[in-house]
Amino acid sequence: MRRTTSVLLSLSALVAVTGLAVPAAVAAPVAERPAAPAGWEAVDAAELARVTDGAEARRAPLAAAEADLLALQSVRNNRFVATEVNYPAPNTGVQRARSAEFGGSWEGFAFEWDEASETYALRSLANNRYVAVEKNYTGSAQNVLRARSTSVGGWERFVLYYNESLDRYALQSTLNGLFVTMENGYTGSLQYALRARSAEITGSWEEFVLYDIGA
């Protein structure tokens, strides 16, 4: 049975486990970010650890344990976000909320905190690439999220928000200041794709549940 309180993540432990140094930030200064939406608070590394470090943390069903990592589930369609490593270019690594359950590295992410910019970088466990916002894409794919970067800059930085009353999370891109949305109404290969395109958190389209996929 899924528990009802939030997940736990120790970012210091994560860096130790992955063996990766947190990349230097190239994101916009914190002061330039819009104010948090009503009812939502920005979550730093210490707060995420506090919120998610309890005995009641959500645990994703695992075939094999992986320590101190997270999975994201869209509130809109109850599906887990996966990295489409087998998609052909230019959509290789696109993020889609399409998995009915957590199955392994395709649905796993390392959330890496940067103190200077107070933002997170999301590293996909499927291909060891950082998730970027494709601002220069056009049409329905503009601002789509893709795990395609080997380093971290402004394109790969996100603010994580938490709403305690809803027990839900939201992600805001520092590249364009917009919130990540799950495109439930899309069809074809980009159905359920994640895009940074909402000016506000309007409901379940922009809301996610986090699961601890650690041991």
RABEL-V21563 format. One record per pair of residues at least 24 apart in sequence whose C-alpha atoms are under 8 Angstrom apart, sorted by the first residue. I is the first residue (numbers start at 1). J is the second residue. D is the distance in Angstrom with one decimal. If there is no record, write none. Layout:
# RABEL-V21563
[[I	J	D] [I	J	D]]
This chain:
# RABEL-V21563
[[2	58	6.4] [2	59	7.4] [3	56	6.2] [3	57	6.8] [3	58	5.4] [3	59	7.8] [4	56	7.2] [4	57	7.8] [4	58	7.1] [5	52	7.9] [5	56	5.7] [5	57	5.7] [5	58	6.6] [5	167	6.9] [6	51	6.3] [6	52	5.1] [6	56	7.3] [6	57	5.2] [6	58	6.0] [6	167	6.6] [6	210	7.1] [6	211	7.7] [7	51	6.9] [7	52	3.8] [7	53	6.6] [7	54	7.6] [7	56	7.7] [7	57	4.2] [7	58	5.0] [7	59	7.4] [7	210	6.1] [7	211	5.5] [7	212	5.4] [8	48	6.8] [8	49	5.5] [8	50	7.1] [8	51	6.3] [8	52	2.8] [8	53	4.0] [8	54	6.6] [8	57	5.9] [8	58	7.9] [8	212	6.1] [9	48	6.3] [9	49	4.9] [9	52	5.8] [9	53	6.5] [9	68	5.7] [9	69	6.9] [9	70	7.7] [9	212	7.0] [10	45	7.4] [10	46	7.9] [10	48	7.6] [10	49	5.1] [10	53	7.8] [10	68	6.5] [11	45	6.1] [11	49	7.3] [11	68	7.8] [11	111	7.3] [11	112	6.5] [11	113	6.7] [13	68	6.9] [14	67	7.8] [14	68	5.6] [14	69	7.1] [14	110	7.3] [14	111	8.0] [14	112	7.6] [15	112	7.3] [17	67	7.6] [17	68	8.0] [22	112	6.5] [22	113	7.0] [22	114	6.5] [23	114	7.4] [23	151	7.1] [23	152	6.1] [24	114	7.3] [24	152	7.3] [24	153	7.8] [25	114	6.7] [25	116	6.8] [25	117	6.1] [25	152	7.0] [25	153	6.0] [25	154	7.3] [26	117	7.9] [26	152	7.5] [26	153	4.6] [26	154	5.1] [27	117	6.4] [27	153	6.1] [27	154	4.1] [27	155	7.7] [27	157	6.4] [27	174	6.4] [27	175	7.3] [28	117	7.4] [28	154	6.9] [28	174	6.5] [28	175	7.6] [29	117	6.3] [30	117	6.0] [30	118	6.9] [33	174	7.4] [33	177	7.0] [34	177	7.4] [36	161	7.9] [37	200	7.3] [37	201	7.3] [39	163	5.9] [39	164	7.8] [39	165	7.9] [40	161	5.9] [40	162	5.4] [40	163	4.6] [40	164	7.6] [41	161	5.2] [41	162	5.4] [41	163	6.6] [42	159	6.7] [42	160	5.7] [42	161	4.4] [42	162	6.4] [43	159	7.6] [43	160	5.5] [43	161	5.5] [43	162	6.5] [44	113	7.5] [44	118	6.7] [44	119	7.6] [44	160	7.7] [45	113	6.2] [57	211	7.7] [57	212	7.1] [58	210	7.5] [58	211	5.2] [58	212	6.0] [59	211	5.5] [59	212	5.1] [59	213	6.1] [59	214	7.9] [60	102	6.4] [60	211	5.7] [60	212	6.3] [60	213	5.5] [61	101	7.8] [61	102	6.4] [61	213	7.8] [62	102	7.0] [62	103	6.9] [62	104	7.2] [62	213	7.3] [63	103	7.4] [63	104	7.6] [64	104	7.9] [65	213	7.0] [65	214	5.9] [65	215	4.7] [66	213	6.0] [66	214	4.7] [66	215	5.6] [67	213	6.7] [67	214	3.6] [67	215	5.1] [68	110	7.9] [68	212	6.9] [68	213	6.7] [68	214	4.6] [68	215	7.5] [69	108	6.8] [69	109	6.0] [69	110	5.2] [69	111	7.2] [69	212	6.1] [69	213	5.4] [69	214	5.7] [70	108	5.8] [70	109	5.4] [70	110	6.3] [70	111	7.3] [70	210	6.4] [70	211	5.5] [70	212	4.9] [70	213	5.4] [70	214	7.6] [71	102	7.5] [71	107	5.9] [71	108	5.0] [71	109	6.1] [71	210	5.8] [71	211	5.1] [71	212	6.7] [71	213	6.6] [72	107	7.5] [72	108	7.9] [72	208	6.2] [72	209	5.8] [72	210	4.9] [72	211	6.4] [73	97	7.1] [73	208	5.4] [73	209	5.1] [73	210	6.4] [73	211	7.8] [74	182	7.1] [74	204	7.7] [74	205	7.6] [74	207	6.4] [74	208	4.7] [74	209	6.5] [75	204	5.3] [75	205	7.1] [75	207	5.6] [75	208	5.3] [75	209	6.7] [76	182	7.4] [76	184	7.4] [76	204	4.8] [76	205	5.4] [76	207	7.4] [77	184	7.3] [80	107	6.5] [81	107	5.7] [82	106	5.1] [82	107	4.4] [82	108	7.5] [83	107	6.6] [83	124	7.0] [83	126	6.5] [83	146	7.7] [83	147	6.9] [85	126	7.1] [85	127	7.0] [91	146	7.3] [92	146	7.2] [92	147	7.9] [92	148	7.5] [93	146	5.0] [93	147	4.8] [93	148	6.1] [94	144	7.2] [94	145	5.8] [94	146	4.1] [94	147	6.3] [94	193	7.2] [94	194	7.9] [95	144	7.7] [95	145	5.6] [95	146	5.7] [95	147	7.2] [95	193	5.7] [95	194	5.6] [96	182	7.7] [96	190	7.4] [96	191	7.4] [96	192	5.2] [96	193	4.2] [96	194	5.8] [97	182	7.0] [97	192	5.2] [97	193	6.4] [97	194	7.3] [98	192	6.4] [108	213	7.6] [118	159	7.5] [119	157	5.9] [119	158	5.4] [119	159	5.1] [119	160	7.4] [120	157	5.7] [120	158	5.2] [120	159	6.3] [120	160	7.2] [121	152	7.1] [121	156	5.8] [121	157	5.2] [121	158	6.4] [122	156	7.5] [122	157	7.9] [123	147	7.3] [130	156	6.6] [131	156	5.7] [132	156	4.4] [132	157	7.7] [133	173	7.4] [133	175	7.4] [133	195	7.5] [133	196	6.9] [135	175	8.0] [135	176	7.9] [141	190	7.9] [141	195	7.8] [142	195	7.5] [143	195	5.3] [143	196	5.3] [143	197	6.6] [144	193	7.0] [144	194	5.8] [144	195	4.1] [144	196	6.5] [145	193	7.7] [145	194	5.7] [145	195	5.6] [145	196	7.3] [167	209	7.7] [168	207	6.1] [168	208	5.7] [168	209	5.4] [168	210	7.7] [169	207	5.7] [169	208	5.1] [169	209	6.1] [169	210	7.2] [170	201	7.7] [170	206	6.1] [170	207	5.2] [170	208	6.1] [171	206	7.8] [172	196	7.2] [179	206	6.7] [180	206	5.8] [181	205	5.3] [181	206	4.5] [181	207	7.7] [182	206	6.5]]
